Amino acid sequence: MAALSICPAKALRAGLLGAALLFGPAAAAHAEIVKLDVTAVPIASFDPRDSARVRFGALEFRSGLALTSSFKGFGGLSAIRLHDDGKAFVALSDKGDWFTGAIVYSGKTMTALANVESAPMLGDDGRPITRKGWFDSESLAFDGASAYVGLERVNRILRFDFRQGGIASRGIAIETPPAVKTLPFNKGLEGLAFVPKGLPLAGTLIALSERGLDGDGNLLGFLIGGPSPGQFTIRRTADFDISDCVIAPSGDLLVLERKFSLAAGLGIRIRRVALGTIKPGALVDGPTLFEADFGYEVDNMEGIDLHRDAEGDLILTMVSDDNFSMLQRTLLLQFKLVEP
């Protein structure tokens, strides 16, 4: 499972102190962590045309929130990772900002966000990565206390050691396959997932491109580290591009996809790819678990994660990137994944 194995709130509190101790007062100052209020409006039904319907493919709708804030940096949410309890979270925006906080529930229903804070993502020099011209932070994966962030337009992956400062820690660029650097501008690294122990490819960081294509028009993916590093492809169908991914406990890679055209509008899809089929040189595919369009309560869904609730149900969370546009929304949606 891709849920965090550390508490983001504790990591954040330790982060400010850790930054000051390790890097001096300047590092903590550059973190600029701010508190913000987020207003949450409930989404009662995923299908506005049929409020009684809860089943959508392999998903059962639990609850949803439409989020707004007067904080001008709020929005553009491109990735989210939840603590094992499904409450504490770490998210990032495509403008190089971290967000942390907690989801508030009433029973199984999300009702609000609490203790939300934000800080700029720092580079190895202790300054915001945007000062290097790095932004479009689109993907996030955790291996214990190590957070990996994919930067799309510059096609780099940064590693943050949360033990050394939480969201105030410094990102160090890791080595990636040469082909990562050749991914197309604004269609590069879009999804990251770290494979935990006990599953095929354990110890591997899986990196997926939004629309980096091979000669046959299939989507490029990379296996970084682990037992068999290399490159593979995911079959591209129906003009969908990749927007995120997450590892399921079953040993599947769930791939969140989207497409948009003026003629057909917006489409969202989740496919399941067996980890056991992924290896260097492989072309992989898998069944569709979920698909939706603008007739449902969706927007530009860019982030996905999984956690188990207190009853043992596998809960899938999605977040949308509003592109800081008044015409779009920041949505937080949760579904129960009906496991096959």
Helices and strands as residue ranges (DSSP letters): H 8-23, H 25-31, E 34-35, E 39-43, E 55-56, E 59-68, E 77-82, E 88-93, E 97-106, E 109-120, G 129-132, E 137-143, E 146-151, E 156-161, G 162-164, G 166-168, E 171-173, G 178-182, E 189-194, E 204-213, E 219-225, E 230-234, E 241-247, E 252-261, E 265-274, G 275-277, E 283-284, E 288-293, E 301-308, E 314-320, E 330-337
